[in-house]
């Protein structure tokens, strides 16, 4: 169970990183459309 929990935390971390990256990409595209 401990191992599974650790894996879940790592997945959560990766997912949060991916979410922030996609958010940054959306903002960047939005800014580019104004230039």
C-alpha positions, 0 to 999 in steps of 0.5 A: 500500500505504501508503494502504491501511495508513493506512486499516486503522489508522483502521478499527482505531481506530474499531472499538476506540472502538466496542468500548469504547463498547459495553462502557460501555453494557453496564456502564451497563445493568447498573448501572441494573438494580440501581437 
